């Protein structure tokens, strides 16, 4: 009788600790980067009048292409460091007649962006 009561107490404590551990805030989460990771050195390779294929070669496939406006490509990157902070970067690439005309976003425009590649 005494043995059964002690076993039941330990078993209840073990089950409760397993269930309550799922409610804690220190549960491990994997930090998964999402989107296109771009650095300023990648952006520095862009030049005005580059074709769409050349831009895709330099930056990779865009995360989003505007369904209603094919002249814009969006490159976004999100990395959750922990529950309270994250790193977000975005770049929008604008085309006119299938040639690169402008960029905007969280990166600096290259100094020689306005110089076409063929010059």
LOKOLTOR-977686 format. One record per atom (N, C-alpha, C, O, CB): residue in one letter; x, y, z. Coordinates in steps of 0.2 Angstrom, whole numbers, plus 5000, padded with zeros to 4 digits. Last residue first. Glycine has a CB too. Layout:
AXYZ/...
This chain:
X515052534645/X515452584645/X516052584649/X516452624650/X515052654647/X514152424647/X514552424641/X514952484640/X515352494635/X514052424635/X513552444660/X514052394659/X514452404653/X515052394653/X513852324660/X513152624663/X513052554661/X513652514660/X514252534660/X512752564654/X513152704678/X513652694672/X513452624670/X513552574673/X514352694675/X512452724690/X512152754684/X512652744678/X512452774672/X512152824685/X513252654699/X512652624697/X512352654690/X512152624686/X512052634702/X514352684706/X514352684698/X513752654696/X513852624690/X515052654696/X514052684719/X514252744717/X514252744709/X514152794706/X514952754719/X512452594723/X513152594721/X513352664718/X512952694715/X513352534716/X511452644736/X511452634729/X512252634727/X512552684730/X511052694725/X511252544751/X511552604747/X511552594740/X511752534738/X512152624750/X509752464756/X510452464754/X510652524751/X510252564748/X510652404749/X508452454758/X508852454764/X509652464762/X510052454767/X508752404769/X507752534744/X507652484749/X508252504755/X508352564756/X507852414747/X507852524726/X507652564732/X507652514738/X507552454736/X506952604732/X508452564709/X508352514715/X508152564721/X508352624721/X509052474716/X508152574691/X508152604698/X508152544703/X507952494702/X507652654699/X508252514679/X508252584679/X508352614686/X508652664687/X507552614676/X508552374669/X508652404676/X508652474675/X509052504672/X509152374680/X507452324656/X508152354658/X508052384665/X507552414666/X508452404653/X506152304651/X506652244653/X507352264654/X507752224654/X506652194647/X505652434651/X505752394644/X506252344645/X506752334642/X506052444639/X506252454666/X505852484661/X506052454654/X506652464653/X505952564662/X506152394683/X506352384676/X505952434672/X505352444674/X506352314674/X506852404700/X506352424695/X506652424688/X507152434687/X506152504697/X506852314715/X507252324709/X506752344703/X506252314703/X507652264706/X507052334732/X506552334726/X506952354720/X507252404720/X505952374728/X507452254746/X507752284741/X507152274735/X506952224734/X508452254738/X507652234764/X507252234758/X507652274753/X507952324754/X506552254759/X507952154779/X508252194774/X507752184768/X507452124767/X508952164772/X507852124797/X507452134791/X507852174786/X508052234787/X506752164792/X508152034811/X508452074806/X508052074799/X507952014797/X509252044804/X507452044827/X507452014821/X507852064816/X507852124817/X506851994818/X507052004844/X507352044839/X507452004832/X507451944832/X508052064841/X506351914853/X506251994854/X506552034848/X506452094847/X506452014860/X506651784851/X505951804851/X505851884851/X505351904849/X505651774858/X508051804840/X507751774846/X507051794846/X506851824841/X508151794853/X508251824827/X508851804831/X508551774837/X508851724839/X509251874833/X507651794812/X507351794819/X507951774823/X508151714823/X506751754820/X507751874797/X508151824801/X507951834808/X508151894811/X508951824800/X507251904781/X507051904788/X507451854791/X507451794789/X506351894789/X507251984766/X507651944770/X507451954777/X507452014779/X508451954769/X506752014749/X506652024756/X507051974760/X507151914757/X505952024758/X506552084734/X507052044737/X506952064745/X507152114747/X507752054735/X505452114721/X505552124728/X506052064730/X505952004730/X504952124732/X505352194705/X505552134709/X505652154716/X505952204717/X506152094705/X504352274693/X504552274700/X504752204702/X504352164701/X504152314705/X503652264682/X504252304681/X504552314688/X505052344689/X504052374679/X502452204682/X502952164681/X503652204680/X504152174679/X502952124674/X501152224691/X501652264689/X502252224688/X502652224693/X501752334693/X500352124696/X500052174692/X500452224689/X500252264685/X499552214697/X501252044704/X500752014699/X500452064694/X500252044688/X500251974702/X502852064707/X502152104708/X501752074702/X501952074696/X502252174707/X503751934714/X503651974708/X502952004708/X502451964709/X503751934701/X504751894728/X504051914725/X504151954719/X504552004718/X503651954730/X506051854729/X505551824733/X504851834730/X504451794730/X505651854740/X507051824713/X506651874718/X506151834722/X505851784720/X506351934715/X508451734712/X507751734710/X507451784715/X507551774721/X507451664710/X510051834712/X509651774713/X508851784711/X508751834709/X509651744720/X510851934709/X510451934715/X510151874717/X509951864722/X509951994715/X511551904697/X511851944702/X511551934709/X511851914714/X511952014701/X510551844689/X511151814690/X511551844696/X511851804700/X511651814683/X509551944689/X509451874692/X510051844693/X510151804698/X508951834688/X510252034681/X510052054688/X509851994692/X510151984698/X509452104688/X510251964669/X510951984672/X510752004680/X511151984684/X511252044669/X508951954666/X509351894667/X509951914671/X510251874675/X509551864660/X508552084664/X508252044669/X508651984671/X508751964677/X507552024668/X510052184660/X509452144658/X509152114664/X509552104669/X509552094652/X510552354665/X510652274665/X509952244663/X509452264665/X510852254672/X510352484666/X510252454659/X510452384659/X510552354654/X510652494654/X511452514679/X510852534675/X510952504669/X511452494666/X510852614675/X512052384689/X512152444685/X511552454681/X511152404679/X512752424680/X512652294703/X512152314699/X512352374695/X512652424698/X511552324703/X513652264712/X513752244706/X513252264701/X513252254695/X513752164706/X513252314725/X513752354721/X513852324714/X514152364710/X514352354725/X512452214729/X512152274727/X512652314723/X512452344718/X511752314732/X513452124734/X513052104729/X512652164725/X512652164719/X512452054732/X513952204745/X514452194739/X514052164733/X514252174727/X514952134741/X512952214754/X513052274750/X513552254744/X513452284739/X513352324754/X512052054752/X512552104755/X512652164751/X512452164745/X513152064757/X510551954755/X510952004751/X511452044755/X511252064761/X510552044746/X509651824755/X510151854759/X510551894754/X510951864750/X510551804763/X507951804752/X508551814749/X509051854753/X508951914755/X508451854742/X507051704764/X507151754759/X507751754756/X508151704756/X506951824762/X507451674781/X506951674776/X507151724771/X507251784772/X506251674779/X508351574793/X508351634789/X507851624783/X507851564781/X509051654786/X507851524808/X507851504801/X507851564797/X507351604798/X507251454800/X508351464823/X508351524820/X508451504812/X508951484810/X508951574822/X507351354833/X507951354828/X507851424824/X507251444822/X507851294823/X507051354850/X506851374843/X507451374838/X507851414840/X506351434843/X506751284865/X507251294860/X506851304853/X506451264852/X507751234859/X505951354878/X505951304874/X506351324868/X506351384865/X505151284871/X505751454888/X506451434886/X506451374882/X507051344881/X506851424892/X504451474893/X504751514887/X505451504885/X505651534880/X504651584890/X503451324895/X503951374897/X504151414891/X504051394886/X504551334900/X502551234893/X502251304894/X502851354895/X502651414895/X501751304899/X503151114893/X502951134886/X502651204887/X502651244882/X502351094884/X503251084906/X503851104903/X503651134896/X504051174893/X504351054902/X502051034910/X502151104912/X502851124908/X502851184907/X502251114919/X502150894906/X501650944903/X501851014905/X501651054900/X500950924906/X503250854914/X503250854907/X502750894904/X502950934899/X503150774905/X502750874927/X503350914925/X503450914917/X503650954914/X504050884928/X501650784927/X501550854928/X502150894925/X502050954922/X501450874935/X502350664927/X501950684921/X501750754922/X501750784916/X501250644922/X503150674939/X503450664932/X503050684927/X503250724922/X503650594931/X502050674948/X502550734948/X502950724941/X503050784938/X503050724954/X501450554946/X501050614945/X501550674944/X501450714940/X500650624951/X502550464950/X502250464943/X501850524941/X501950554936/X501850404942/X502650494963/X503250504959/X502950514951/X503250554947/X503750454960/X501350454968/X501650524969/X502150544964/X502150594961/X501850534976/X501350314964/X500850364962/X501050434962/X500950474958/X500150354965/X502450274973/X502450264965/X501950314962/X502150344957/X502350194963/X501850294985/X502450334983/X502550324976/X502750374973/X503050294987/X500750214984/X500650284985/X501250324983/X501150374980/X500450294993/X501350084983/X500950114978/X500750184978/X500750224973/X500250074978/X502050074996/X502450074989/X501950104984/X502250144980/X502650004988/X500950065005/X501450125005/X501850134998/X501950184996/X501950115011/X500449945000/X500050005000/X500450065000/X500350114996/X499550005006/
